[in-house]
Amino acid sequence: MKLIMKIAKIVLIALIAGIAIFMIFGSKIAKQYQKKYYNKNYQPEWIDASLINGYPSGFHIDGIPWISYEKAYCQPTALQMIAYKQGIKEDLGYFNFLTGFTYGAFYRADMGVLYPYTDPISGFITAAPYLGLRMRYFVTDDEGLFLKTIKFYISRGYPVGAELDVGKLRGDTEFLPHLELIVGYYDKKIEYYETTDKEQVRLNVKGIMADEQKIAEAVMNNSKSFMHPWKYAFMIFEKIEKKDDPKDIWARNGTSMVGSRMGIMFSGSFAMHELALGFKKTGKLKYDVSTDAISYTRIDNAKFLAGHFKSDKDVQDAAAFLMEEGRIYEEVLPEAKNKITSKEEIAKITEKLGRAALLEKQAGDIFLKKSGVKAK
């Protein structure tokens, strides 16, 4: 549980980013913006109760391995398990790449918070066709219908991805956003595979059992905290014709890495640049929950790109940029957690953080070049 709490705190920064909209525009406009954003990027489908037929009292989906990692990769991990059932046995880096989850970042200038990820749900939508799948995101305000529909799809062989507050699920008071993969149910119990645990792959095993009421409450708490215009949501993946040309992936990831600015919010390389400026002003990073994640996501991305695109010189260059960037963060961020008073040391670390931001942009520019989009 301590491991999940440590990792989930990183995800909380995404919630802070959403709250920034309220601070900039006011609650009424912010709610309208949020609703428009979620409807556009999540493509929600309101559940039609008339389409939910009967299902057995219990069911477990066979053929799905229980995969978990210690690092904060819960969303791509769930997709990795789903893809395995379809015969796609790629490593985690492949799913980080397809979803774009670790290709990009967000930063709030007034709070000094850097979140080294992107929105996973919109990432699932883009990634799924390259696995021969289509993501469907179901929503409702009816708890009973939510639980019935999950059981309906589980009984028909569809594993269910559920974003929830794992703190609520386990009886803690701290909000801990997370994603679990539901693989079965038995009467009033829901069976799921935990995505964040020690790194391992387990075959033909039963998952963790939880009361369905607690699952529903945890999902609703997550929706409420992220200001979703619905109470309950889950996702499934259906088979479609596989998409091969990865231009969309290169374009999406490149755009996320190069980034942009909106008021006090910055994304991609702009976020990294603002992190450097924030440190220059204060001599200290205000938050350190993302210290490990910002370094290891870049290093892991670099390793994947270098190994998966061995014959592509441009991608090899991008991998080298990301590796250097990750090593910079690995070196300087632990130091920057503590107040530094030496002007020389502040200048030295600021220069390195600025270099890291440039490397993020250079890698993003290469991605855009591969997609056919002109880099800015």
Residue pairs with C-beta under 8 A, 6 or more apart in sequence:
1 170
3 70
3 196
3 197
3 198
4 166
4 176
4 178
4 194
4 196
5 167
5 172
5 174
5 176
7 70
7 71
7 72
7 74
7 196
8 166
8 167
8 176
8 177
8 178
8 196
9 176
9 289
10 72
10 115
10 116
10 117
10 289
10 290
10 293
11 72
11 117
11 176
11 177
11 178
12 175
12 176
12 177
12 289
13 106
13 113
13 114
13 115
13 287
13 289
13 290
14 106
14 115
14 117
14 119
14 177
14 226
15 175
15 177
15 225
15 226
16 108
16 111
16 113
16 115
17 106
17 108
17 113
17 115
17 265
18 34
18 226
18 227
20 108
20 263
20 264
20 265
21 30
21 33
21 34
22 30
24 30
24 263
24 264
24 265
25 33
31 227
34 227
34 228
34 229
35 229
38 44
38 228
38 229
39 229
41 119
41 121
41 122
41 125
42 121
42 122
42 125
42 137
43 125
43 137
44 137
44 138
44 139
44 230
44 233
45 136
45 137
45 138
45 139
46 138
46 139
46 140
46 230
47 138
47 139
47 140
47 142
47 145
47 146
47 149
49 142
49 145
52 145
52 148
52 149
52 152
53 152
55 148
55 151
55 152
55 154
55 155
55 156
56 155
57 186
57 187
58 184
58 185
58 186
58 187
59 151
59 154
59 155
59 184
59 185
60 183
60 184
60 191
60 206
61 85
61 154
61 157
61 158
61 159
61 183
61 184
62 204
63 84
63 85
64 81
64 82
64 84
64 85
64 159
64 181
64 183
64 193
65 81
65 84
65 201
65 202
65 203
66 81
66 193
66 194
66 200
66 201
66 202
66 203
66 205
66 207
67 77
67 80
67 81
67 84
67 193
67 195
67 200
67 201
67 202
68 77
68 193
68 194
68 195
68 196
68 197
68 198
68 199
68 200
69 77
69 92
69 195
69 196
69 197
69 199
70 196
70 197
70 198
70 199
71 293
71 296
71 300
72 117
72 196
72 293
73 92
73 96
73 101
73 102
73 195
74 178
74 179
74 180
74 195
74 196
75 99
75 101
75 120
75 123
75 124
75 179
75 195
76 92
76 95
76 96
76 99
76 101
76 102
76 120
77 92
77 95
77 195
77 196
78 161
78 179
78 180
78 181
78 195
79 95
79 98
79 99
79 124
79 127
79 131
79 161
79 237
80 90
80 92
80 95
81 159
81 181
81 193
82 133
82 159
82 161
82 181
82 237
83 89
83 90
83 95
83 131
83 133
85 159
86 131
86 132
86 133
86 239
88 131
88 132
91 304
92 300
93 300
93 301
93 303
93 304
93 305
93 307
93 308
94 304
94 308
95 101
95 127
96 102
96 103
96 297
96 300
96 301
96 304
97 103
97 249
97 253
97 301
97 304
97 305
97 308
98 123
98 126
98 127
98 130
98 131
98 249
99 120
99 123
99 124
99 126
99 127
100 118
100 123
100 126
100 127
100 249
100 252
100 253
100 256
101 117
101 118
101 120
101 123
102 116
102 117
102 118
102 297
102 298
102 300
102 301
103 118
103 253
103 256
103 257
103 301
103 367
104 116
104 117
104 118
104 253
104 256
104 257
104 259
104 267
104 268
105 114
105 115
105 116
105 117
105 118
105 259
105 267
105 268
105 271
105 272
105 294
105 360
106 114
106 115
106 118
106 265
106 266
106 267
106 271
107 113
107 114
107 115
107 265
107 266
107 267
107 270
107 271
107 272
107 274
107 275
108 264
108 265
108 266
109 264
109 265
109 266
109 274
109 278
110 264
111 286
111 287
112 275
112 278
112 282
112 285
112 286
112 287
113 286
113 287
113 290
114 271
114 272
114 275
114 287
114 290
114 294
115 290
116 290
116 293
116 294
116 297
116 298
117 293
117 297
118 256
120 179
121 137
121 163
121 235
123 252
124 135
124 161
124 235
125 135
126 248
126 249
126 252
127 249
128 134
128 135
128 237
129 240
129 242
129 243
130 242
130 243
130 244
130 246
130 249
131 237
131 242
132 239
132 240
132 241
132 242
132 243
133 237
133 238
133 239
133 240
134 237
134 238
134 239
134 240
135 235
135 236
135 237
136 235
136 236
136 237
136 238
137 233
137 234
137 235
138 149
138 233
138 234
138 235
138 236
139 228
139 230
139 232
139 233
140 146
140 149
140 230
140 231
140 232
140 233
141 230
141 231
141 232
142 232
143 216
143 220
143 231
143 232
146 216
146 219
146 231
146 232
146 234
147 212
147 215
147 216
149 234
150 160
150 162
150 182
150 185
150 190
150 234
151 185
153 160
153 236
154 160
154 182
154 183
154 184
154 185
158 236
158 237
158 238
159 181
159 182
159 183
159 236
159 237
160 181
160 182
160 234
160 235
160 236
161 179
161 180
161 181
161 182
161 234
161 235
161 236
162 179
162 180
162 181
162 182
162 192
162 215
162 219
162 233
162 234
162 235
163 177
163 178
163 179
163 219
163 222
163 233
164 177
164 178
164 179
164 180
164 215
164 218
164 219
164 221
164 222
165 175
165 176
165 177
165 178
165 218
165 219
165 221
165 222
165 225
166 176
166 177
166 178
166 180
166 218
167 173
167 174
167 175
167 176
168 175
168 176
168 214
168 217
168 218
168 221
169 210
169 214
169 215
169 217
169 218
175 221
175 225
177 222
177 225
177 226
178 195
178 196
179 195
180 192
180 193
180 194
180 195
181 192
181 193
181 195
182 190
182 191
182 192
182 215
182 234
183 191
183 192
183 193
183 207
184 190
184 191
184 206
184 207
185 191
185 212
186 209
188 211
188 212
188 213
189 209
189 210
189 211
189 212
190 209
190 210
190 211
190 212
190 215
191 206
191 207
191 208
191 209
192 207
192 208
192 210
192 215
193 207
193 208
194 207
194 208
216 232
219 232
219 233
219 234
220 231
220 232
223 230
223 231
223 232
223 233
224 231
247 370
247 371
247 372
248 371
250 367
250 368
250 370
250 371
251 367
251 368
251 371
251 372
251 373
253 364
253 367
254 364
254 365
254 366
254 367
254 368
254 369
254 370
254 371
254 373
254 375
255 268
255 364
255 368
255 373
256 267
256 268
256 364
257 268
257 269
257 360
257 361
257 363
257 364
257 367
258 268
258 269
258 360
258 361
258 364
258 365
258 368
258 375
258 376
259 266
259 267
259 268
259 269
259 270
259 271
259 360
259 361
259 364
260 266
260 267
260 268
260 270
261 267
261 270
266 273
266 274
268 360
268 361
268 364
269 357
269 358
269 360
269 361
269 364
270 357
272 353
272 356
272 357
272 360
273 354
273 357
275 285
275 353
275 357
276 350
276 353
276 354
276 356
276 357
277 350
278 285
278 286
279 285
279 336
279 346
279 349
279 350
279 353
280 346
280 347
280 350
283 339
283 340
283 341
283 346
284 336
284 337
284 338
284 339
284 340
285 291
285 333
285 336
285 337
288 333
288 337
291 329
291 333
291 334
291 337
294 329
294 333
295 326
295 327
295 329
295 330
295 333
296 326
296 330
297 326
298 322
298 323
298 325
298 326
298 329
298 360
299 322
299 323
299 326
299 327
299 330
300 326
301 319
301 322
301 326
302 319
302 320
302 321
302 322
302 323
302 326
303 319
303 323
305 315
305 316
305 318
305 319
305 322
306 316
306 319
306 320
306 323
309 315
309 316
309 319
310 316
314 366
314 369
314 370
315 366
315 370
317 366
318 362
318 363
318 366
318 367
319 363
321 359
321 360
321 362
321 363
321 366
322 359
322 360
322 363
324 356
324 359
325 356
325 359
325 360
325 363
328 352
328 353
328 355
328 356
328 359
329 356
331 352
332 349
332 352
332 353
335 349
336 349
336 353
340 346
340 349
364 375
365 375
368 374
368 375
369 375
